[in-house]
């Protein structure tokens, strides 16, 4: 075999090997970190295939936040003490690593007392706006979750890294909500039922306690093919 032909074969082999090594790396980088949550596969779906009630309430909350984005206007709709705390947080946020930022935001909202929708609004179920949460300074798991989502968006986290997750807790026979966040160390959960208040947990720690039902953010909707009986569990 002539030298030019040999060199051509070698170059072709090198290119082939590089392609074989690079493609899996690229695929891994593009994989959705939320593809499996609590050991269950998430299935993307259109809004029309999603829970009609959840879609309706989420759309209302999104619109309310667009109309009056409390945390994007220097805390204008917050009470003085909350506004000063929020402004302090926004000033420090750019210098925080992602884990410290998540712990700080979790603690900022978890310090508010828990209250049911019946206590706050006189109805069985309500998805409050950010302004409503801060005006009452309390709420249920949905209120904490929605507020943390909008806070992290206001602090610069992209929508793709955030998921609002609705789950069933078999041990307590109730449904629950919390925020899942993709980080360089995996997916972490921001929950209101934790002590200390800033505690965030890797999703693997909760796998045995949660049955995921729905997951969503501003740009996407996912289901886990939930058991319809679980959706009727009390909140």
FENWO-V60935 format. One record per helix or strand of 2 or more residues. SS is the DSSP state (H for helix, E for strand). FROM is the first residue (numbers start at 1). TO is the last residue. Records with the same first field share a line. If there is no record, write none. Layout:
SS = FROM-TO ; FROM-TO
This chain:
H = 3-30 ; 47-49 ; 52-67 ; 70-72 ; 80-93 ; 98-110 ; 117-121 ; 130-136 ; 141-154 ; 159-161 ; 203-206 ; 228-231
E = 36-37 ; 40-41 ; 43-45 ; 113-114 ; 138-139 ; 162-169 ; 174-183 ; 186-190 ; 201-202 ; 211-216 ; 221-223
